[in-house]
Amino acid sequence: MRKPKVLVVNDHAASLLVLQTVLESASDSSTYEILTATSGKETLRMVLHHEFAVILLDVNMPEMDGFATVEIMRSSRCGAHVPIIFITAYSPDDISRLHKGYELGAVDFLFTPIIPQILQAKVSVFVQLVQKNLELQEKSRELSELNNDLRVQRVHDLKESNAALQLEIVERRLAERRASELAARDALTGLFNRRSLTERTEEAIVRAARRKENLAVLFLDLDKFKAVNDTFGHDVGDELLRQVAARIKASVRETDVVARIGGDEFIVLLEGLSSDVDAAALAEKIVSASLKECSIGPHCITTSVSIGISMYPQDGSSAQELLKEADLAMYSAKQERRGSFQFFHRNATAPPSSLSA
């Protein structure tokens, strides 16, 4: 049975070699064939002569970029249904390009620098789908060759095999989805990580602008967390972070985004606000929840959070601006009184590093 083929397209020789090496190092790489191309024109020629399980296509190429290549490919019978995964550098301000890629029929985007395990998992899903289809085709061919005496029994066997294969395909898709979710989550708390937060904030800004609504970014910092680590050890500190994360999650709406962006810093993204009063009410709720004593083994630890708040559209128009301004507001809250919250104001400045603990 022939092997599925994977096409890797990149005009940069070093990048092409890295992608090819990552795929060749996968545990199941022997089950598929890797072909390469260095331009949009070469890609179109190869699509005419080969059937590909998936194409990894660089967006930024001279003469004919990835989007133009796919537009031409989709107009031909040979390339109309080939799965495309675009590879590009991530830019929070480039949401429209993502929309364009999906409109052209892309199944996914991968942002550089590439995480090898995610690249291998995504390619493996499409390779295995083709393998299963080839297996089904082979079994169908066998079915046509069976004589009449064996036909009924063989059809029954093939139906059972087909059902098992379809179930395996579904399980593979679920596994690939779980791998993507792991890449988007903080390993300690299960909350969204910084990259996922940035993506969701930019998407929320687009929605808020279209609906003429407010949104708020709450920057939370656990007060005197370093002292907890120094006194009780990092295992206790990690458990404290997990309990605080759970309290924050329980304080917000189900639709609100909660993320841990590193250390003892958390972010809450609130959409659909009528005014900053709603943001203040939620901040007060989180502050109150954090003051409750945390039981960790034999230890009872009392802590608090300081919160800074920035609002869209008055404080900024991008995720980077809103996060920076919420951070400044949080430092102002610490400076005035730990365990409190403040809104961003233009003359806010970061205090000495001693206030960050």
C-alpha positions, 0 to 999 in steps of 0.5 A, spaced: 500 500 500 502 506 498 504 511 503 501 518 504 505 524 502 506 530 506 508 537 502 513 542 506 513 549 502 518 554 505 522 559 501 527 559 506 532 553 506 534 553 513 526 553 515 525 548 510 530 544 513 528 545 520 521 543 518 523 537 514 527 534 520 522 535 525 517 531 521 523 526 520 524 525 527 517 523 529 515 516 531 511 515 525 515 518 520 516 512 516 509 511 515 509 517 510 513 520 505 516 528 505 516 532 499 519 539 499 518 545 495 521 552 495 515 557 492 508 557 490 509 555 483 513 549 485 507 547 489 502 548 484 506 543 479 507 538 485 499 538 486 498 536 479 502 530 480 501 528 487 496 527 492 498 530 499 495 528 506 496 535 508 501 541 505 505 545 510 505 552 507 509 558 508 505 564 508 510 569 506 514 568 500 516 572 494 512 573 488 507 568 490 505 568 497 501 562 501 494 565 500 495 567 493 498 559 492 492 557 495 487 561 491 490 558 485 490 551 488 483 551 490 480 553 483 483 546 480 480 539 481 487 536 484 488 541 489 481 543 491 480 539 497 488 538 500 488 540 507 492 546 508 496 548 514 499 555 514 505 557 517 507 564 519 510 568 525 504 570 530 502 578 530 497 580 535 495 585 530 494 581 524 487 577 525 485 579 518 490 575 515 488 569 520 481 570 517 483 570 510 487 564 511 480 560 514 476 563 508 481 560 503 480 553 506 485 552 511 485 547 516 489 550 521 495 555 523 502 554 526 506 560 529 513 560 529 517 558 533 514 551 531 513 547 537 515 540 534 510 536 538 504 540 536 507 540 528 508 532 529 501 531 532 497 535 527 501 532 521 500 525 524 492 526 524 492 528 517 496 522 515 492 517 519 486 519 516 489 518 509 492 511 511 485 509 514 482 511 507 487 507 503 485 501 508 478 502 506 479 502 499 484 496 499 478 493 503 473 495 498 478 492 492 478 485 496 470 485 497 469 486 489 474 480 488 470 475 493 466 470 490 458 470 491 459 464 497 463 469 501 460 475 499 455 476 505 460 474 511 466 478 508 461 484 507 459 483 515 467 483 517 468 489 513 463 493 516 465 491 523 472 493 520 470 500 518 466 502 524 472 500 528 477 505 523 472 510 524 472 510 531 479 510 531 479 516 526 474 520 531 479 518 537 485 521 533 481 527 532 480 528 540 487 526 541 489 532 537 484 537 540 487 535 547 494 536 544 492 543 542 488 545 548 495 543 552 499 548 548 494 553 550 494 552 558 498 553 564 500 547 566 500 548 574 493 551 574 489 549 568 488 556 566 489 559 559 497 561 558 499 568 556 499 566 548 492 564 549 490 570 553 493 575 547 489 571 542 483 572 546 484 579 548 485 581 540 479 577 538 475 580 544 477 587 542 474 586 535 468 584 537 467 590 542 469 595 537 463 592 532 458 592 538 460 598 541 461 595 548 466 596 553 471 591 556 476 590 562 482 587 563 484 585 570 491 584 572 492 580 579 498 579 583 498 575 589 501 579 595 507 577 598 508 570 595 515 570 595 515 570 602 510 564 602 515 560 597 521 562 602 518 560 608 514 554 606 517 551 600 515 551 593 510 545 593 506 549 598 507 555 593 504 551 587 498 549 591 497 556 594 497 558 586 492 553 584 487 555 590 487 562 588 486 560 581 480 556 583 477 562 587 478 567 581 475 562 577 469 561 581 468 569 582 467 570 575 462 569 569 463 562 566 464 566 559 470 570 562 477 569 560 482 567 566 489 566 565 496 565 569 501 569 565 507 567 569 509 567 577 503 569 581 500 574 576 493 572 573 489 576 568 481 576 567 478 579 561 471 581 561 467 582 555 460 586 554 460 591 560 456 597 561 461 601 565 467 600 569 462 599 575 461 592 573 469 591 573 469 594 580 464 590 582 468 584 580 474 586 582 471 587 589 469 580 589 475 577 587 479 581 593 474 579 598 475 571 596 482 572 596 482 574 603 479 567 606 484 563 609 488 557 605 489 550 608 495 547 605 497 541 609 498 543 616 499 550 614 494 555 614 496 561 609 492 568 609 494 572 603 491 577 598 491 580 591 492 587 588 488 588 582 489 593 576 484 595 571 484 598 564 478 599 560 477 598 552 476 603 549 478 609 553 485 606 555 488 602 549 486 599 543 490 593 543 492 587 548 499 589 549 496 596 551 491 594 555 495 589 559 501 594 560 496 599 563 493 594 567 499 592 570 501 599 572 494 600 575 496 594 579 503 597 582 499 603 584 494 599 588 500 595 591 503 602 593 497 605 596 494 599 599 495 591 598 489 587 597 486 593 593 484 595 586 485 601 582 483 603 575 489 605 570 490 613 570 495 616 565 500 619 570 501 612 573 508 609 573 511 603 576 514 603 583 520 600 585 521 593 585 520 592 592 513 593 591 512 587 586 512 581 591 
